[in-house]
Amino acid sequence: HKLRVRTFSLATGGQREESISDPNFVYVIEGTLTTSAGKDVSRTEANKAVSLPLATQVVMKNEGTAALRYLLVDVHP
């Protein structure tokens, strides 16, 4: 397997979309990350991780009042 680790920052109110095709997870370094995939919405706080659903478009948002930094880790078979 190969791992790809990317670091992202989002200002308050910022968001980005990610198309998920390989297993991956997000580790939040600072702030609170809100993820939504269809009708499913979750919030992940600093020092926590969450896996993302496969074969879907995921929106990642910073709905907090502080900066958000997170790692997106992809696992490629």
LUMDO-161135 format. One record per residue: residue number from 1; residue in one letter; x, y, z of N, C-alpha, C in turn. Coordinates in steps of 0.02 Angstrom, whole numbers. Example, Ala and Ser with C-alpha at 12.3 -4.5 7.8 and 13.67 -1.06 7.14 Angstrom:
2
{node 1,"A",{660,-284,390},{615,-225,390},{660,-165,390}}
{node 2,"S",{642,-112,354},{684,-53,357},{645,2,394}}
REM end
This chain:
77
{node 1,"H",{42,-59,0},{0,0,0},{44,62,0}}
{node 2,"K",{16,116,-27},{50,181,-26},{6,229,14}}
{node 3,"L",{39,271,52},{4,323,89},{20,391,59}}
{node 4,"R",{-30,434,55},{-20,503,35},{-49,546,90}}
{node 5,"V",{-8,590,119},{-30,634,173},{-26,706,149}}
{node 6,"R",{-83,740,153},{-86,810,133},{-111,852,191}}
{node 7,"T",{-84,912,198},{-105,958,251},{-147,1014,220}}
{node 8,"F",{-203,1030,253},{-246,1084,229},{-261,1131,286}}
{node 9,"S",{-273,1194,268},{-296,1245,315},{-358,1277,286}}
{node 10,"L",{-406,1291,329},{-466,1327,307},{-480,1384,356}}
{node 11,"A",{-489,1443,329},{-508,1500,370},{-581,1491,392}}
{node 12,"T",{-602,1530,440},{-671,1528,462},{-718,1538,403}}
{node 13,"G",{-767,1494,396},{-815,1497,341},{-791,1463,277}}
{node 14,"G",{-728,1441,276},{-700,1409,216},{-724,1338,207}}
{node 15,"Q",{-721,1315,144},{-738,1246,131},{-702,1221,69}}
{node 16,"R",{-697,1156,62},{-669,1124,3},{-704,1058,-8}}
{node 17,"E",{-706,1036,-71},{-737,973,-88},{-683,923,-108}}
{node 18,"E",{-695,861,-91},{-648,808,-106},{-687,748,-132}}
{node 19,"S",{-666,721,-189},{-697,661,-216},{-659,601,-187}}
{node 20,"I",{-694,557,-153},{-662,502,-117},{-668,438,-159}}
{node 21,"S",{-610,412,-180},{-610,351,-219},{-570,295,-186}}
{node 22,"D",{-523,313,-142},{-483,264,-105},{-497,273,-31}}
{node 23,"P",{-487,220,9},{-497,228,81},{-453,285,108}}
{node 24,"N",{-482,326,150},{-443,379,181},{-475,402,245}}
{node 25,"F",{-438,444,281},{-463,473,342},{-434,543,351}}
{node 26,"V",{-466,580,396},{-445,648,412},{-424,649,485}}
{node 27,"Y",{-368,682,499},{-346,694,567},{-346,770,578}}
{node 28,"V",{-384,794,627},{-390,866,639},{-334,887,687}}
{node 29,"I",{-293,935,664},{-238,960,703},{-261,1017,749}}
{node 30,"E",{-302,1062,720},{-324,1121,757},{-393,1141,733}}
{node 31,"G",{-438,1159,779},{-505,1180,760},{-554,1122,759}}
{node 32,"T",{-611,1133,727},{-663,1082,719},{-682,1077,646}}
{node 33,"L",{-680,1016,619},{-695,1004,549},{-766,977,543}}
{node 34,"T",{-806,1007,499},{-872,982,484},{-869,949,415}}
{node 35,"T",{-889,886,411},{-889,850,347},{-961,831,330}}
{node 36,"S",{-978,836,266},{-1044,814,244},{-1037,775,180}}
{node 37,"A",{-1073,720,178},{-1076,676,119},{-1150,659,111}}
{node 38,"G",{-1183,690,63},{-1255,681,57},{-1289,712,117}}
{node 39,"K",{-1330,672,151},{-1366,697,211},{-1327,685,275}}
{node 40,"D",{-1272,648,272},{-1232,633,331},{-1185,691,347}}
{node 41,"V",{-1189,716,408},{-1147,772,430},{-1114,750,495}}
{node 42,"S",{-1048,764,501},{-1013,750,564},{-965,806,580}}
{node 43,"R",{-949,812,644},{-901,862,667},{-845,826,704}}
{node 44,"T",{-784,845,688},{-726,813,718},{-682,867,749}}
{node 45,"E",{-666,860,813},{-626,909,849},{-552,893,843}}
{node 46,"A",{-511,941,865},{-438,934,864},{-417,870,901}}
{node 47,"N",{-364,840,875},{-334,779,902},{-378,717,894}}
{node 48,"K",{-425,720,847},{-469,663,832},{-465,648,758}}
{node 49,"A",{-484,587,739},{-484,566,669},{-552,539,650}}
{node 50,"V",{-567,542,585},{-630,515,559},{-616,486,490}}
{node 51,"S",{-646,428,475},{-639,400,408},{-694,431,364}}
{node 52,"L",{-679,436,299},{-725,465,252},{-757,411,209}}
{node 53,"P",{-820,419,189},{-854,368,149},{-824,363,79}}
{node 54,"L",{-822,302,53},{-795,290,-15},{-846,308,-69}}
{node 55,"A",{-819,321,-128},{-859,332,-188},{-912,386,-180}}
{node 56,"T",{-891,442,-151},{-937,497,-141},{-899,564,-141}}
{node 57,"Q",{-936,617,-147},{-908,684,-143},{-917,707,-71}}
{node 58,"V",{-864,729,-39},{-867,751,31},{-850,826,33}}
{node 59,"V",{-890,864,70},{-877,935,81},{-849,943,151}}
{node 60,"M",{-792,976,155},{-759,989,219},{-763,1064,233}}
{node 61,"K",{-788,1082,293},{-801,1152,309},{-770,1171,377}}
{node 62,"N",{-755,1235,382},{-736,1264,446},{-794,1310,467}}
{node 63,"E",{-838,1284,508},{-895,1323,533},{-880,1356,600}}
{node 64,"G",{-818,1347,624},{-799,1375,688},{-776,1447,683}}
{node 65,"T",{-751,1473,739},{-727,1542,741},{-651,1547,741}}
{node 66,"A",{-618,1490,737},{-544,1489,737},{-520,1453,674}}
{node 67,"A",{-456,1460,661},{-425,1427,603},{-432,1351,610}}
{node 68,"L",{-434,1318,553},{-439,1245,551},{-380,1217,512}}
{node 69,"R",{-346,1168,541},{-292,1133,505},{-305,1058,514}}
{node 70,"Y",{-296,1022,458},{-308,950,460},{-264,914,410}}
{node 71,"L",{-254,849,422},{-218,805,376},{-269,761,341}}
{node 72,"L",{-261,753,276},{-302,706,238},{-254,650,217}}
{node 73,"V",{-268,590,241},{-225,532,228},{-261,483,182}}
{node 74,"D",{-232,471,122},{-260,424,74},{-220,359,76}}
{node 75,"V",{-254,303,73},{-222,238,70},{-235,209,0}}
{node 76,"H",{-181,200,-38},{-188,173,-106},{-163,101,-107}}
{node 77,"P",{-206,54,-129},{-185,-16,-131},{-131,-29,-183}}
REM end
